[in-house]
Amino acid sequence: MTSFLPGQAPRRLSPFILGLVLLAALFLVALVSLSSGYMPYTAGEIKDVLLSLISDHDSGLAENRTMVLVQVRLPRLVTAMVSGAALGLSGAVFQGLLLNPLADPYTLGVSSGAAFGASVVIMASMAIGGASFLASPLAATMGAFASSALTLVLVISLASDGDRRLSPTSLVLSGVILSAILSAGISFIKYLAGDQVASIIFWLLGSFQAMTWTEATLVMGFFVPAFAVCMASATDLNVMTLGFRSAETLGVDTRRVRLRLLAAASLAASASVAVSGIIGFVGLIVPHLARLLAGPDHRSLLPLSTLAGAVLLLAADTAVRAFLPGEIPVGVLTALLAGPAFLVIFRRKMRTLADA
């Protein structure tokens, strides 16, 4: 199986142990996220409120404090956590499927498609004065998701050759071409928006502000089946990393598996982008770190990337909400933190190639 990182770690962690560590980290970050902010909570208060949701237990908290926890922080936490999981899963699938260490959920134009759809909806709501369904966050979410799904269909159609096969190179090139076209469309929409361009730019930067259970349910509704499909195809994905011809020789229907994985990973990522905007580098850096620590076997790499993505994005959202002065878009923070980390990986790869 292909490993995209230079060299091999002298000692790899057990995937089971690493999974337990990530689960513990996710629990701790979730606890910090719920307890921190303008209205702090103790661990006991959080426990009482959560128990009251599933039983007749009386939390003993004032109604406004219970409402903030249940209707504001919990849906934001779930949305950030599942969005990070979807981006981590998609990044691991794309890197294995396309045999490309730079692949992430945006390689196939998913992010550009979602951004274009949301920008169109936001611009339309401005044009009619904002007094309609188009002015709601749900409308932008629906527009982003529909546009990203259509982009995926177009990418697959463009990448199919005469034998109806899908090569990694043609998929990447098709995604790059459509992304360039859609980015130009987004720039034109921002130009038309004039003084009201700030709302479009804020969405493009990525944020989990004002998340509700509607957005949380939407992301979970696509992530859960996508994760199941990807895990069911993990063994086939291992074989496909050996190369197109080798996989077919070993009995893998590469076209069917590739279509199935592309659809599952792209729809999960597009649902994440649709509710939160563009949050870069999570799907790019997380699979590299998981592969470095636990190896390239996708049967363990996919769930570990999922957990690591959830931890990273929830931690980033908690930081911008509770600890940084002012709430900057979370996409800015992830780029600032993960970008330098990826540069380190890139430099290591260059040194290894130079020494080979």
C-alpha positions in Angstrom: 0.0 0.0 0.0 1.2 3.5 -0.9 2.4 5.8 1.9 2.7 9.4 0.8 4.9 10.5 3.6 8.7 10.4 3.2 10.2 7.4 4.9 8.5 5.3 7.5 8.1 6.2 11.2 10.5 4.0 13.2 7.6 3.1 15.5 4.0 3.3 14.6 1.3 3.4 17.3 -1.3 0.7 17.5 -4.4 2.0 15.7 -6.5 0.8 18.7 -4.5 2.8 21.2 -4.4 5.8 18.9 -8.2 5.6 18.5 -8.6 5.6 22.3 -6.3 8.6 22.6 -8.3 10.5 20.0 -11.6 9.6 21.6 -10.3 10.9 25.0 -9.1 14.0 23.3 -12.5 14.5 21.6 -14.3 14.1 25.0 -12.0 16.6 26.7 -12.3 19.2 23.8 -16.1 18.8 23.8 -16.2 19.4 27.6 -14.0 22.5 27.2 -16.2 23.7 24.3 -19.4 23.4 26.3 -18.1 24.8 29.5 -16.2 27.8 28.1 -17.4 31.2 26.9 -19.3 34.2 28.0 -21.6 32.0 30.2 -19.4 29.3 31.8 -20.7 25.9 33.0 -19.3 23.4 35.3 -18.9 19.7 34.4 -21.7 18.8 36.8 -24.1 21.3 35.2 -23.3 20.0 31.8 -23.9 16.4 33.0 -27.3 17.4 34.6 -28.5 19.1 31.4 -27.5 16.2 29.2 -29.3 13.8 31.6 -32.4 15.9 31.5 -32.5 15.5 27.7 -32.8 11.8 27.9 -34.6 11.2 31.1 -36.9 12.9 33.7 -33.8 14.2 35.5 -34.1 17.8 36.7 -31.0 19.8 35.8 -31.7 22.4 38.4 -30.4 25.2 36.1 -32.3 28.4 35.1 -34.2 28.1 31.9 -32.0 30.6 30.1 -28.8 28.7 31.0 -30.3 25.4 29.9 -31.4 27.0 26.6 -27.9 28.4 25.8 -26.4 25.0 26.4 -29.0 23.0 24.5 -30.0 25.3 21.7 -26.7 27.2 21.1 -23.6 25.4 22.2 -24.6 21.7 21.6 -25.7 22.1 18.0 -22.6 24.2 17.3 -20.4 21.5 18.9 -22.1 18.7 17.0 -21.9 20.6 13.7 -18.2 21.4 14.1 -17.3 17.9 15.3 -19.2 16.1 12.4 -17.9 18.6 9.8 -14.4 18.0 10.9 -15.0 14.2 10.8 -16.4 14.5 7.3 -13.5 16.6 6.1 -10.9 14.2 7.6 -12.7 11.1 6.1 -13.0 12.7 2.7 -9.3 13.8 2.7 -8.2 10.2 3.5 -10.4 8.7 0.8 -9.3 11.2 -1.9 -5.6 10.8 -1.1 -5.9 7.0 -1.4 -8.2 7.0 -4.3 -6.4 9.6 -6.5 -2.9 8.5 -5.3 -2.2 12.2 -4.7 -0.7 13.5 -1.4 -2.2 16.9 -2.2 -5.7 15.7 -2.6 -8.3 16.9 -0.2 -12.1 17.5 -0.2 -11.6 20.5 -2.5 -9.5 18.8 -5.2 -12.6 17.8 -7.2 -14.2 21.2 -7.0 -16.5 20.4 -4.1 -15.6 23.6 -2.1 -15.8 25.9 -5.2 -19.2 24.4 -6.1 -20.6 24.9 -2.7 -19.2 28.4 -2.4 -20.7 29.3 -5.8 -24.1 28.0 -4.8 -24.1 29.8 -1.5 -22.9 33.1 -3.1 -25.7 32.9 -5.7 -28.3 32.5 -2.9 -26.9 35.3 -0.8 -26.7 37.6 -3.8 -30.3 36.8 -4.7 -31.5 37.5 -1.2 -29.8 40.9 -1.4 -31.4 41.7 -4.7 -34.9 41.2 -3.4 -34.3 42.9 -0.1 -33.8 39.9 2.1 -37.4 39.5 3.0 -37.8 35.9 1.9 -36.7 32.3 2.4 -33.6 33.1 0.4 -32.4 35.3 3.3 -32.3 32.4 5.7 -29.1 30.4 6.5 -30.9 27.2 5.5 -31.4 28.6 1.9 -27.6 29.3 1.6 -26.9 25.8 2.9 -29.3 24.2 0.4 -27.9 26.2 -2.5 -24.3 25.3 -1.5 -25.1 21.6 -1.3 -27.0 21.5 -4.6 -24.3 23.3 -6.4 -21.5 21.1 -5.0 -23.4 17.9 -5.9 -23.9 19.2 -9.4 -20.2 20.0 -9.6 -19.3 16.5 -8.7 -21.5 15.1 -11.4 -19.9 17.4 -14.0 -16.4 16.4 -12.8 -17.2 12.7 -13.1 -18.8 13.3 -16.6 -15.7 15.2 -17.8 -13.3 12.7 -16.4 -14.9 9.6 -18.0 -13.0 8.4 -21.1 -14.3 6.4 -24.0 -14.2 3.2 -22.0 -16.1 4.9 -19.1 -13.1 4.6 -16.9 -12.1 7.2 -14.3 -8.4 7.8 -14.0 -7.0 9.8 -11.0 -5.3 12.3 -13.4 -8.4 13.0 -15.4 -10.4 13.5 -12.2 -7.9 16.0 -10.7 -7.7 17.9 -14.0 -11.5 18.1 -14.3 -11.8 19.3 -10.7 -9.1 22.0 -11.3 -10.8 23.2 -14.5 -14.2 23.5 -12.9 -12.8 25.1 -9.7 -11.2 27.8 -11.8 -14.4 28.5 -13.7 -16.5 28.6 -10.4 -13.9 30.8 -8.7 -14.3 33.3 -11.5 -18.0 33.1 -11.1 -17.6 33.8 -7.3 -15.4 36.8 -8.0 -18.0 38.2 -10.4 -20.8 37.8 -7.8 -18.6 39.5 -5.2 -18.1 42.4 -7.7 -21.9 42.7 -8.2 -22.5 42.6 -4.4 -20.8 46.0 -4.1 -21.0 47.3 -0.5 -22.8 44.2 0.7 -19.9 41.8 -0.3 -18.9 41.4 3.4 -21.6 38.7 4.0 -20.4 36.6 1.1 -16.7 37.0 2.2 -17.6 36.0 5.8 -19.3 32.8 4.6 -16.4 32.0 2.3 -14.0 32.2 5.3 -15.8 29.5 7.2 -17.6 29.8 10.5 -19.9 27.9 12.9 -21.7 30.9 14.2 -25.5 30.6 14.7 -25.5 26.8 14.0 -28.8 25.1 14.8 -30.0 21.5 15.1 -31.1 21.8 11.4 -27.5 22.2 10.2 -26.2 19.6 12.7 -28.8 17.1 11.4 -28.0 17.9 7.8 -24.3 17.1 8.2 -24.9 14.0 10.2 -27.5 12.8 7.7 -24.8 12.7 5.0 -21.8 11.8 7.1 -23.1 8.6 8.7 -24.0 6.8 5.5 -20.8 8.1 3.8 -18.7 6.8 6.6 -20.4 3.4 6.3 -19.8 3.2 2.6 -16.2 4.2 2.9 -15.5 1.7 5.6 -17.2 -1.1 3.6 -14.8 -0.2 0.7 -11.6 0.2 2.8 -10.1 -3.2 1.7 -10.8 -2.4 -2.0 -9.2 1.0 -1.5 -6.1 -0.7 0.0 -5.8 -2.8 -3.2 -6.4 0.3 -5.4 -3.4 2.1 -4.0 -1.3 -0.6 -5.7 -2.3 0.9 -9.0 -5.1 0.7 -11.5 -4.0 -2.5 -13.4 -2.9 -4.3 -10.3 -6.3 -3.8 -8.6 -8.2 -5.1 -11.6 -5.9 -8.1 -11.8 -6.8 -8.8 -8.2 -10.5 -8.7 -9.0 -11.5 -5.2 -7.9 -14.0 -3.4 -10.0 -12.1 -0.2 -10.0 -14.7 1.9 -11.8 -17.5 0.9 -9.5 -15.5 1.3 -6.3 -14.1 4.6 -7.4 -17.6 6.0 -8.2 -18.9 4.7 -4.9 -16.1 6.3 -2.9 -16.2 9.6 -4.8 -19.9 10.0 -4.3 -19.7 9.1 -0.6 -16.7 11.2 0.3 -17.7 14.2 -1.8 -21.3 14.3 -0.5 -20.0 14.2 3.1 -17.6 17.0 2.4 -20.1 19.1 0.5 -22.6 18.9 3.4 -19.8 20.1 5.7 -18.9 23.0 3.4 -22.6 23.8 2.9 -23.2 24.5 6.5 -19.9 26.0 7.6 -18.3 27.6 4.5 -14.8 26.9 3.3 -12.5 25.5 6.0 -9.2 24.6 4.4 -6.4 22.2 5.3 -8.3 19.9 7.7 -8.9 17.3 5.0 -5.3 17.8 3.7 -3.2 17.6 6.9 -5.3 15.2 9.0 -4.8 12.1 6.8 -1.1 12.8 6.6 -0.7 12.8 10.4 -2.9 9.7 10.8 -0.9 7.9 8.2 2.4 8.9 9.8 1.3 7.6 13.2 -0.7 4.5 12.3 0.3 3.5 8.7 -1.4 3.5 5.4 -4.0 0.7 6.0 -7.3 2.4 5.2 -9.2 0.0 7.5 -7.6 2.0 10.4 -6.7 5.1 8.5 -10.3 6.1 7.7 -11.7 6.0 11.2 -8.5 7.6 12.7 -8.7 10.4 10.2 -12.4 10.9 11.0 -11.6 11.2 14.7 -8.6 13.4 14.2 -10.6 15.7 11.9 -13.4 16.0 14.5 -10.9 16.9 17.3 -9.0 19.4 15.2 -12.0 21.3 13.9 -13.8 21.3 17.3 -10.7 22.5 19.0 -10.2 25.3 16.4 -13.9 26.4 16.8 -13.6 26.4 20.6 -10.5 28.5 20.4 -12.0 31.2 18.1 -15.3 31.3 20.2 -14.0 31.1 23.7 -10.4 32.1 23.9 -9.4 34.5 21.1 -10.3 38.2 21.2 -13.3 38.5 18.9 -14.6 35.6 16.9 -12.5 35.3 13.8 -13.7 32.8 11.1 -12.5 29.3 12.0 -11.3 28.8 8.5 -8.6 31.4 9.0 -7.3 29.7 12.2 -7.1 26.3 10.6 -5.2 27.7 7.6 -2.8 29.5 10.0 -2.1 26.4 12.1 -2.3 23.6 9.5 -0.6 25.4 6.7 2.9 25.6 8.4 2.5 22.0 9.5 2.0 20.9 5.9 5.0 22.9 4.8 7.1 20.8 7.3 5.8 17.6 5.8 6.5 18.9 2.3 10.0 19.9 3.1 10.6 16.4 4.6 9.4 14.9 1.4 11.7 17.1 -0.7 14.7 16.2 1.4 13.9 12.5 1.1 13.6 12.7 -2.7 16.9 14.6 -2.9 18.7 12.0 -0.9 17.2 9.1 -2.9 
